[in-house]
Amino acid sequence: MTLESLANALRLLNRQLLANGSSRPRKDWRRVVGMFRDSEFMREVDEECQRMRGAERDAARHGEPISLAAADTIQAMRTLGPCVRQAEED
């Protein structure tokens, strides 16, 4: 393939993209607002996250190291999350 043929192919592809527009939907954060509104699991996640943030803030204010409990909780949520979501769907 020559440099000229590559340039022609690129021009053609560029014209096609401009003519068709983007075929992918635009990502917009607003489409997910309220997605988990009725999810008991997400309420529990939110409460636990708020508790962990509060504990981390308190520890930081007192110059104490942050415990590994937050990491353990996050790992547990990742492990249980798919099971809970599946149960909610059933």
NORRA-V615203 format. One record per pair of residues at least 24 apart in sequence whose ideal C-beta (glycine too) atoms are under 6 Angstrom apart, sorted by the first residue. I is the first residue (numbers start at 0). J is the second residue. D is the distance in whole Angstrom. If there is no record, write none. Layout:
# NORRA-V615203
I:J:D
I:J:D
This chain:
# NORRA-V615203
40:83:4
47:72:6
